[in-house]
Amino acid sequence: MRALIAAATGLAVALVLVVTVGALGSPDGKTSPKPLLTTVPSHP
């Protein structure tokens, strides 16, 4: 019975979090126009 209550509580908390984020919308952010440059080390 405790496991069922814990699962229901966790599901309710997750649902509230999803609804809150959905209501607030995604934060405004910018992505860099430049690609991320990576280098591969040379093998000996």
N, CA, C and O of each residue as an XYZ file, in Angstrom:
176
protein
N       0.825     -1.200      0.000
C       0.000      0.000      0.000
C       0.868      1.262      0.000
O       0.547      2.254     -0.655
N       1.976      1.202      0.751
C       2.869      2.365      0.785
C       3.449      2.658     -0.586
O       3.603      3.816     -0.973
N       3.768      1.600     -1.318
C       4.342      1.792     -2.654
C       3.342      2.471     -3.585
O       3.722      3.312     -4.401
N       2.087      2.116     -3.468
C       1.053      2.732     -4.300
C       0.906      4.220     -3.977
O       0.771      5.049     -4.876
N       0.935      4.545     -2.689
C       0.837      5.949     -2.270
C       2.063      6.729     -2.748
O       1.933      7.862     -3.211
N       3.241      6.136     -2.639
C       4.464      6.799     -3.084
C       4.439      7.027     -4.592
O       4.851      8.085     -5.069
N       3.961      6.045     -5.337
C       3.884      6.187     -6.793
C       2.883      7.271     -7.178
O       3.146      8.066     -8.080
N       1.750      7.307     -6.508
C       0.737      8.328     -6.802
C       1.262      9.721     -6.452
O       1.012     10.679     -7.184
N       1.981      9.838     -5.348
C       2.545     11.126     -4.960
C       3.579     11.590     -5.975
O       3.576     12.752     -6.380
N       4.456     10.696     -6.385
C       5.471     11.038     -7.383
C       4.856     11.440     -8.710
O       5.321     12.376     -9.361
N       3.820     10.739     -9.105
C       3.139     11.061    -10.358
C       2.473     12.433    -10.269
O       2.508     13.203    -11.229
N       1.873     12.735     -9.134
C       1.224     14.033     -8.949
C       2.249     15.165     -8.992
O       2.003     16.206     -9.601
N       3.389     14.963     -8.349
C       4.440     15.988     -8.347
C       4.968     16.199     -9.769
O       5.178     17.336    -10.189
N       5.179     15.115    -10.504
C       5.666     15.230    -11.883
C       4.640     15.946    -12.759
O       5.007     16.765    -13.602
N       3.379     15.645    -12.567
C       2.328     16.282    -13.357
C       2.259     17.781    -13.060
O       2.106     18.590    -13.975
N       2.371     18.149    -11.787
C       2.366     19.568    -11.421
C       3.558     20.280    -12.046
O       3.428     21.409    -12.518
N       4.708     19.634    -12.052
C       5.903     20.234    -12.641
C       5.724     20.452    -14.140
O       6.087     21.507    -14.662
N       5.172     19.468    -14.828
C       4.955     19.579    -16.274
C       3.958     20.697    -16.579
O       4.168     21.486    -17.501
N       2.879     20.764    -15.807
C       1.872     21.809    -16.041
C       2.459     23.192    -15.764
O       2.174     24.144    -16.490
N       3.277     23.306    -14.718
C       3.893     24.590    -14.384
C       4.839     25.053    -15.485
O       4.797     26.211    -15.899
N       5.680     24.159    -15.951
C       6.618     24.516    -17.021
C       5.848     24.850    -18.296
O       6.216     25.771    -19.025
N       4.793     24.111    -18.560
C       3.988     24.395    -19.744
C       3.290     25.736    -19.663
O       3.155     26.427    -20.673
N       2.846     26.113    -18.481
C       2.148     27.390    -18.314
C       3.122     28.559    -18.419
O       2.794     29.596    -18.996
N       4.317     28.390    -17.864
C       5.292     29.473    -17.893
C       5.942     29.617    -19.261
O       6.388     30.706    -19.623
N       5.999     28.561    -20.003
C       6.654     28.590    -21.304
C       8.146     28.377    -21.163
O       8.696     28.432    -20.063
N       8.785     28.138    -22.276
C      10.218     27.907    -22.234
C      10.944     29.236    -22.068
O      10.486     30.255    -22.585
N      12.058     29.244    -21.364
C      12.792     30.497    -21.172
C      13.411     30.973    -22.482
O      13.769     30.169    -23.343
N      13.530     32.283    -22.618
C      14.139     32.833    -23.827
C      15.645     32.652    -23.744
O      16.283     33.029    -22.761
N      16.182     32.085    -24.768
C      17.623     31.864    -24.802
C      18.107     31.953    -26.232
O      17.329     31.855    -27.181
N      19.389     32.137    -26.367
C      19.974     32.235    -27.700
C      20.936     31.079    -27.898
O      21.619     30.644    -26.971
N      20.970     30.601    -29.115
C      21.952     29.585    -29.457
C      23.038     30.249    -30.273
O      22.782     31.196    -31.015
N      24.223     29.759    -30.135
C      25.348     30.336    -30.852
C      25.264     29.986    -32.332
O      25.011     28.831    -32.674
N      25.470     30.958    -33.217
C      25.462     30.641    -34.648
C      26.699     29.855    -35.079
O      26.701     29.194    -36.117
N      27.759     29.939    -34.255
C      28.996     29.235    -34.605
C      28.912     27.780    -34.147
O      28.451     27.502    -33.040
N      29.355     26.854    -34.994
C      29.359     25.457    -34.562
C      30.452     25.219    -33.520
O      31.452     25.934    -33.464
N      30.234     24.214    -32.714
C      31.213     23.873    -31.700
C      32.371     23.142    -32.383
O      32.195     22.066    -32.953
N      33.539     23.740    -32.314
C      34.699     23.150    -32.982
C      35.436     22.236    -32.021
O      35.796     22.640    -30.916
N      35.651     21.030    -32.440
C      36.392     20.082    -31.618
C      37.569     19.553    -32.422
O      37.523     19.497    -33.651
N      38.597     19.176    -31.733
C      39.764     18.605    -32.409
C      39.990     17.197    -31.881
O      39.748     16.909    -30.709
N      40.447     16.348    -32.745
C      40.760     14.974    -32.370
C      42.262     14.898    -32.178
O      43.015     15.279    -33.075
N      42.717     14.415    -31.028
C      44.163     14.328    -30.832
C      44.787     13.322    -31.798
O      44.200     12.290    -32.122
N      45.981     13.656    -32.241
C      46.654     12.757    -33.177
C      47.118     11.505    -32.455
O      47.570     11.557    -31.311
N      46.997     10.382    -33.144
C      47.407      9.116    -32.554
C      48.898      8.912    -32.753
O      49.427      9.209    -33.824
N      49.574      8.415    -31.746
C      51.029      8.220    -31.869
C      51.377      7.088    -32.832
O      52.554      6.798    -33.045
